[in-house]
Amino acid sequence: MSTEGVIRVIAGAGSGKTRALTSRFAFLVNEIGILPGNILCVTFTNKAANEMRQRIHNLTGDNDTGYINTFHGFCVSVLQEDSHAVQYPKSFLVLDNSDIDAMLSIIYEERGLTLRDMTFSHARDRIEMLKLKEQPDYYKDMIEMSLDVLHRKYMDAVDPMDIIFYGYLYQEKKCFGLDYNDLITFTLYIFQQNEEIRTKWQKRLEYIMIDEFQDIDEPQYRLMKVLQGYHGNLFVVGDPDQTIYSWRGANGRYLLDFQEDFPDTKTIMMMENYRSTPQILTAVNALISRNRTRIEKELIPMLPGGDPVRCCLADNAKKEAEWIAEQILNLHEKGVKYRDMAVLYRAHYVTRSVEEVLLQKKIPYVIYSGVQFFGRMEIKDALSYLRMIVYKDDLSFLRTANTPKRNLGKRRMAYLKEYAEERGCTLYQALQESLDEPVMKGTRAGQYVDLIERYAGSYAGRPISDLLSSILDESGYEEMLRTEGSQERLDNLAELKQSIYDFETSCGEETDLPQYLSHVALFSNADAETQQDKVKLMTVHAAKGLEFPNVFLCGMSEGIFPSRKVTTRPGMEEERRLAFVAMTRAEQRLFLTSSSGRNHDGSPRYPSRFLFDVGREHLKFEEEPPEGLIRDAMEEIDRKERWLENQQHTMEKGTRVRHSIFHDGTVLDIDEAKHAYVIQFDEISTPRSISFRAHLTKIQE
């Protein structure tokens, strides 16, 4: 009912913020009489926007639900109305990643670039970084330069990144295409250049409401400030403890420091949690209180008491998965539906052992925002190489013959299929018999046949894990993934190798390759299940905004969650917020699991620091953890904590500092990626990169 002026709502998890937004929209329309077309309501996903549109329609009965959209969706509305201001047609093209890759293919072919110069995924990331940070005025080239001039700039470029960037801008302009970054940039440009259009939109939008405000980035924040400039009615809702997208540019400081830009802000706290039991909330309050950068607050339980938060520290990943499956079956026997259970994890590769056990126990499941482990492209490719060694079947041949590329394209594959049909042989035999034919000139078919024949004659008696590593290396498959920059796919292959190693050690001397392939076929053919009562598996990021009666948060081990990639204090705080998001998805029961053993690099695996943050007093352990394990884990965590402290920089650019060897100097730059200062010392002619860990003292001048 607070409608006028600037209002900030700090809404804790499960406190009903979507309901607050939709009810406020209905209040503005039904009670005050505001027209829906004069309200802008922004959220961060199309799914959330559609859901909100439906709820508001149910509350107001009005088919006009105003501008309920994402920032990008709203900008499409602006540009469809006013793109003439930048000489673009109303029917401009909104580009997705596949469109961008198609453009990159043209550029690479035209200018003789290869994936060795830069992978497509890296090129997309660099283009985005250039647009957002390094060349924020890029849009002027697209808008103000003629197509011929932009083409000349592209053709004159020499550096591969310049070729890619200006080639991409040229391709965009050529087809009147705009990517996601352009939508906001072009809208801001139009508002900046054209006062008439800006005022029209400012006057139209009498009330602006923004959901998930902790996820806002700098261009979106600038757009919001412009839009509210006339009426000044701004209503933002968010939770600083759920800022988990900084890697995508989100800046939680906009919510934390909101009053610096809007001093007359009215702040409303929504802390009553209607989702989770008091036991779950006690655990999550303890966890998130360990973060330093936050607004001090605690979720208040509104539900009656429930089960304690249970924790299982298993000896290895297989036993961890078996314990999860056992609890799922116990709950199911008590009448809990499979669909009321969710298994959450930090990264997709963690699911391998869980999926294997769920399949063995015939527990139906579905993976959200990802494919099943044994159905993933790289896993199928790797297993197809092993199958080729034993069976030389057509399906495996089709997956492996031209992966990586061996110049066996559509024309040559069509020839082999015709040859095989005429002679009633396999595609692999057709290839063997056609190696000397003119059609196979210029291919690497001979190398492929040689590879398969060598392994087919020598696989007996060799460890399967060794075979797989060797053939993925010799075939060039892993090199292909490294060239593409597909680290997640490489992680999944490492997990496959680990699963084969586990299989070998558990089956002993009887293990051979055909036996393993028949064993694993049970997993890869398990996609036919269609009934909807299934356990849900998903990453924590995919679970944001969802809730489940029963949540299993697995892989709670150092190096998995928190991720081994965390190298800064803010990064660790974001990981803790991610754990907070995961745990607050649970309504009735929360299960936390971890496993001992060793990581891929051979280092010992310890329970996650987040379990210690929650506190042993708030957890019910299946078996009390050995004191030795706790002591070793705490020592490892303390060591990492000290290392994180040393990765932080405390000097700003321009600070005068003193070094024990190089003496006095000035900080020129801060290299966050390398955790180093770039310092020009008075007595040295060129700058030096000095680690954050080095002892530097500020000079008081």
Salt bridges, closest charged atoms under 4 A:
GLU51 OE1 - LYS47 NZ 3.89
GLU81 OE2 - LYS200 NZ 2.84
GLU81 OE2 - ARG204 NH2 2.83
ASP82 OD1 - HIS84 NE2 3.60
ASP82 OD2 - LYS200 NZ 2.99
ASP101 OD1 - ARG124 NH1 2.65
GLU134 OE2 - ARG126 NH1 3.07
ASP141 OD2 - LYS153 NZ 3.19
GLU172 OE1 - LYS131 NZ 3.01
ASP179 OD2 - LYS131 NZ 2.75
ASP182 OD1 - LYS131 NZ 2.82
ASP211 OD1 - LYS17 NZ 3.48
GLU212 OE2 - LYS17 NZ 2.95
GLU212 OE1 - LYS544 NZ 3.06
GLU218 OE1 - ARG222 NH1 3.85
ASP239 OD1 - LYS297 NZ 2.91
ASP241 OD2 - ARG294 NH2 2.84
ASP241 OD2 - LYS297 NZ 3.03
ASP257 OD2 - ARG253 NE 2.97
ASP261 OD2 - LYS225 NZ 3.48
GLU296 OE2 - ARG294 NH1 3.83
ASP307 OD2 - ARG589 NE 3.09
ASP315 OD2 - LYS319 NZ 3.59
GLU322 OE2 - LYS318 NZ 2.87
GLU356 OE2 - ARG352 NH1 3.80
GLU378 OE1 - ARG489 NH1 2.57
ASP381 OD1 - ARG399 NE 2.86
ASP393 OD2 - ARG387 NH2 2.70
GLU422 OE1 - ARG423 NH1 3.42
ASP450 OD2 - ARG454 NE 3.34
GLU453 OE2 - LYS392 NZ 3.09
ASP466 OD2 - ARG462 NH2 3.50
GLU474 OE1 - ARG454 NH2 2.74
GLU478 OE2 - LYS497 NZ 2.76
GLU479 OE2 - ARG116 NH2 3.37
ASP491 OD1 - ARG564 NH2 3.41
GLU495 OE2 - ARG352 NH2 3.34
GLU495 OE1 - HIS600 NE2 3.37
ASP502 OD2 - ARG352 NH2 3.47
ASP533 OD1 - ARG339 NH1 3.92
GLU547 OE1 - ARG275 NE 2.89
GLU558 OE1 - ARG609 NH2 2.94
GLU558 OE1 - LYS640 NZ 3.55
GLU574 OE1 - ARG577 NH2 3.43
GLU575 OE2 - ARG346 NH2 2.79
ASP613 OD1 - ARG290 NH1 3.28
ASP613 OD2 - ARG576 NE 2.77
GLU617 OE2 - HIS618 NE2 3.69
GLU622 OE2 - ARG310 NE 3.13
GLU624 OE1 - ARG616 NH2 3.47
GLU627 OE2 - ARG616 NH2 3.26
GLU636 OE2 - ARG639 NH2 2.93
GLU641 OE1 - ARG569 NH1 3.08
GLU641 OE2 - ARG609 NH1 2.40
GLU645 OE2 - ARG292 NH2 2.91
GLU645 OE2 - ARG569 NH2 2.76
ASP664 OD1 - ARG658 NE 2.70
ASP669 OD1 - LYS653 NZ 3.58
GLU672 OE2 - HIS649 NE2 2.94
ASP682 OD2 - ARG656 NH2 2.79
GLU701 OE2 - ARG656 NE 3.14
